[in-house]
Every structure is written in C-alpha cells, then in structure tokens.
Amino acid sequence: MTDLQQYIVEEWKEEYEEGRFDRRELLRRLVLMAGGAAFVAPILKLLGVSASFVEIAEAASSPASLVAQASGITVPPDDPAIQTENLTLTDPAGQSPPVMAYRAGPRSGGPFPGVVVIHENRGLLEHFRDVARRLAKNGYVGLAVDLLSHQGGTARFSDPAQASAALGQTPPEQLVAMANVGARRLAEMSGVRRDRIGATGYCFGGGLTWRLATQNPDLKAVAPFYGVSPPLTDVPKIKAAVLAVYAGLDERINAGIPAVREALQRAGVVHDIVVFPEANHAFFNDTGASYKQDAARGAWERVLGWFDRYLKAP
C-alpha cells in the first residue's frame, strides 16, 4: 500500500468515526481500495478494524451510501469577466497519456501567472473547477487537472468511493506526472506568464502539490492544503515558495508538521506554515461537512497574498 492509499483509507475511517457513514459503507470502501474482498485483510489490520468474511462480503455487495453535496459554485462559468474551457493536454515528453483539464482565465488583458489546481481524492468535482474560476477572477489562469483522466475522467464515476479507490490504486509517480503535464502545458498557453507558474491542492491534492514541488523546479509558488508531506529527503529539491495550510483540529495530518518544517528550514526553502486553530481537515471545501467559512476565507486571503507576492511580482 502506498502512503497515498493509506492516507485515503485513514480518512475514510475518520469519517466513519465522525458518523459521516455507517460501518457497512466503510467496509465497502475498503474492499474497493483493496480490489476485492479477498484482499482487504491487510487494510483492516492497518486500521485496527475486525470483520468477518460474511460481513465483508455483504458490505462489498451493498449499494453506495451517497452523501449530498452543495453545488460548489461561487463563480459561475458564464461570469463575463472570465473565460473557461475543457482541454485535453498531451505530455510533451511522451511519458504520460493525455490529461483532461479545465482552464479558467481573465477574459482580457494579460499575460497572467498560472496556477495548477489539484483536487481532493474524489476527483475533479465542480468545487475545484470553481477554485480555478476564483483564481481567474483574481488575475490568474487556473488549470484544474483531472487525475482520473487515465480511467476516463471523473465524470465516469457515479460512486465517489470508486473514484477515490481508482486514485489510490494509481502509482503516486503517475499522479505527479499528470499534474506536471498540467504545469508544463499551462506555461506554454497563450496569455500565461511561463515564468510564473504555481500550484495549489487540497487534502489528497495537497500531498500531490508537495510532491509536484519536489519534481518541478520551475514552479515559483505552491500552496498545499492539509496534505501528506513529501518524502523529506526530496524537500531540498523544492525551489518554489511554499505556503502550507493546515487545520488545527486535524491531528493525523498535523503530526507531520514538525518534520516538514525542519526539512524546509534546513534546505533553505522559502516557506510559511499557517494553522487555522478551530478548523478541521477539508475546511476549505464549501461543499462538504467540514467547511468552516471564516477559516476558508482567511486561508484564501493568505493564498492570494502569497501568489501575488511570488507569482505576480516582476
């Protein structure tokens, strides 16, 4: 199991313990991640969950427990100040299959800095397209990549847990490669300042934002939200200015803060770490149960200030 798979299943267990869904749904999701009921035992052991084979089999055959979500739209796609489009991006190095993406930018003026947006573990949902549009309203070209492109795209999945399992089963290096295709193609787009590319990501995407920063020395600024830290030995490869955003109540992720802070300091990486005390994991996503408006607004202001400093500067 990769550390990103572990991240997802531990998040599922947290959501179960918080009452977001029942035990059967937890087991159903773990079977999806394992690739079948016969392979789920190691994940159960990792999480400290015991279940009989009969219970596992019944859960595996049960329907998905879907949770209602808000619309995820704060900036409409037809806002007259911006223009949007769906794209398919090819890898100039030929090392990755095409990547689906959503682009939003100011309708006039430019060139503008570009920011890659990396979604949570349920795929490129409307909220993350909206983040790209919010960036466009603030003078950036936002490019939200779909890390489920190789499986046909997020829209192919009616069950969010299946989307999460597909992401977890994708090798981390392949996910980073897809994000990197987005970053490199964004730099080549008309109306984009090729020397001012950044990235931001949330939860699962926050961890990938960290990793993208270790793999792409051309990035100027990144803002990972409550993501798993990258391998600490890779931190010296980061050339971007890092604004790392965390939630004060998110104990599982926050356990990694001291080590990554020390690694950043030792490597001389420009960085700031901000923790919003009364917020929990995924507090920025205004379509989810953990959304905390004041923290989300404060974090957005910090991110825009960071990007203005390191991406808009001459």
N, C-alpha and C positions, 0 to 999 in steps of 0.2 A: 504494500500500500504506500502510495506517495504521501508526502506531507500535505499536499493539497486535498487528496482524498480524505485524509484524516481530519483536516480542517472542516470539510463538509459534514462528515458523519458526526463529529463532535458538536457542530452547530445544530444538526437535527436533534441530537439528544438534548441539548439545551432547550430547544423549542418545545420538545415533548415535556420536559420537566416544568416548563413555564405554562403548560396547558394549552399550547397552540394546536396540538392534535393528540390523538389517543395512541395507546401502545401498539395497536394493530397497524396504524399508519407508520409508526416508527419502524416496526419490523418490515413492513412492505418496502419502505425506502431503503433499508439496509440490504434487503435482498436485491433490489435494483442495482445498488452500488457494487455488490459482490458479483453480480452476473448470474445469480441463480441461488435457490435455497440451499443447494448442496455446498456452496462456497462461502456461506455467511458466517460460519463459526469463528474465524479469526477476528472479524469485525465485532461480533458480540463480545468476545473475550477482551478486546481492546477497550470497549466501552463499559465493561463490567455488567453486561446485560445477560441474563439467563432466559432461555426459552426452549420449549420442547419442539421437536421436529414437526409435530402436528400443528402447533401454534404458528410456527414459521410458515408452513405450507398454506394454512388458512389465510394468513396475512398476505402472502405472496399472490394469492388469487383474488384478493378483495379489491374493490374499486378504489380509485384515488380519493383521498379526502382533500377536496379543493377549498382554498381559503379565498374569500372575496377580497379584491384589491381596489383601491381608489384608482381614478383614471390615469394619474401620472402626468397630467398635462398642466403646466403653468404658463408655458409659452406656446400658443397654437402654431401648428405647422404653416398656416397661412398668414402669420404675422407679417405685415407689409415691410417691416424693417429687415427681414431676413429672407434667405432663400435656402431650400433644403432639397436633397436628392438622395436616392438609394444608389449605391455603387457596388460594383464587383471589382476588387483590386487584385492584380496579379503580382506575384513576387518577382522583382527584377532579377533576383539571384536564382530563381527557378527551384528553390528548396521547399516551398510551401505551395499547396494548392490554392486556388483563388479564395479570397476572403471577402465576405459580404460586409458592407458598412453603410452607415448613414451619416451624411455630411450636412452641416448647417453652418452658414456664414452670413455676415452682413451683406445686404443687397448691393450696396455701393461703397466706393472708396477702396482703401487698401493700398498695398498688401498688408495682411494681418498675421499675427502669430497664430500658430496652430496647436491644438490640444487633442490628443488621443483620449477617448473616454472608454474605460474598461468596466464592463458590467459585473454584477454580482453573479452568484452561482446558478441563477435560473435563466440566464441568457439575456439577449438584447431586448428587454421589455421596453414599453413606452417611456417609463421614467428615465431611462438612460438616453433615449433619443431627446427627451426633454432637457436633460443636462447639456447635451450638445447645443440645443437651441438657446438655453440660458447663456452659454458661452458666446454664442453668436450675438446675442443682444448686448454683450459687454465688449465687443470688439475683437472676438477671436473666431477662428474657423474650428469648429468642433467636429471631430470624426469619431463616432461610436462604432467600434468594431464588433462583429458577431462571432464569438469564439466557438459557436456551434456550426459555422459555415461548412465544415467538412462532413457534418451529419445532415446537411440540407437546410440549415438555418434554424433559428429559434422558433419561427412560426410553425415549423413541422411538429413541434411538441405541444400537445394539449395538456399533458401532465407535467407540471413544473419539476416534480421529483425525478422524472425521467431525463429532463434536461440537465438537472444537477448531476445525475449519475453519469450521463454522457460526458460532461465536462470533467468529472473526477476521473473517468477512465481514459481520458486523453493525456498523453505524456506531457508533463509540465513544459518541457523544452519546445513542444509543438505549439502549445498555447502562447508562449512567449514569442515564438517565431511569427505567429499570426498577428499579434499586437505590433511586432516590429515591421511587418509588411504595412500595417496601417500608418505607423510613424514615418516610414521612408516614402511611401506614396503621398502622404499628406504634404511632406516637404517639397514634393515635385508639382503640386497643384497650382494652377493659376490663382493669383490673389493671395498666396500664402508666403510668408517670410520663411524661406527654407532654413535660415539660421536661427529661428526662434520657434522651436518645436518643444512642446511639453506633454505631460500625461497626467491623468488622474484616474483613480479607480476605487471601487467600493467593495469591502468585505473580501470575497474571493478575488475580485478585480483589484483590490488594494494590494494583496500579496503579489499579484502579477505585475502591478505597477512597480513595486520594489524590484522585481526580477528584470523587468524591462530596462530599468535604470542601470542595472549592472551589465546589461548586454548591449546597450546603445549609448555610446559616448557622445553622440551628437545632441542628445536631449539637454535642454537648458534648465528645465524646472519640472519637478514632479510633485504630486500631492496624493499620496496613498492614504485612504481612509481605513482605519482599523483592519489592516491586512497582516497576514503572517509575514514575519521578517524574512528577508532573503538569506541564503547561506552567508554567514558572517564573513567567511573568507573571500566572498565576492564584493563586499562593501567597498574596498579600495578602488574598485573599477568604476564606481559611480562618479560621474562628472557633473550631473545635474544638481541644482539647489533643491534640497528635499524639505518639504513641509509635511510632516507626518501627523495625521489627525487621529485621535483616539477618544474613546468614551470611558468616562471614569468608572462606570459600573461593569465594564467588560473585562472581568478578571482573567479569563482564559487568554485573550489576546494581549492584555496589558502585561502579562508575565514576561513577555519578550522585550519590553521597552528598555530596561536597563542594559541588556546586552547589545541591542542595536544602537543605543545612544553611545555607548562606549566605543563601538566599532566605528561609528561615524566620526567621533571625536579623534580617535587615533588616526583615521585616514585623512583627516583634514577636510571632510566633506562639509560644504555649507549646508546648514540644516536648522530647522526649528521643530520642536515637538510640542504639540498643543493637546491638552486633555480637557474635555468638557465634563466637569465633575458629576453632574446629575443625569447624564445621558447613558444609554446602553448601546450595545452593538447594533449597527444598522440605523442609527438615529437620523441619518441624513435622508433616508428614503421616505418621502412623504406619502407613499402608497402602502406602507407597512405598519405593523402594530407597534414597532419600536420608535416610530417617528417622534422627535421632540423638536418642536418648532423653534424655540429660542436657540438651542444648540445648533440646529441646522442652519439658521440664518447667520449665526456667529461664525460657523465654520466656512460658509460660502464667502462671507466678507474677508476672512483670513486668506482663503484660496485666491480670490480675485486680487487681493493686495499682493500676495506672493507672485502670482503670474504677472501682474502689472510691473512689478519690480524686476523680475528676471526674464520676462518674455517681451514686454513692450519697450523696455529700455533700449536706447540706441545701441 
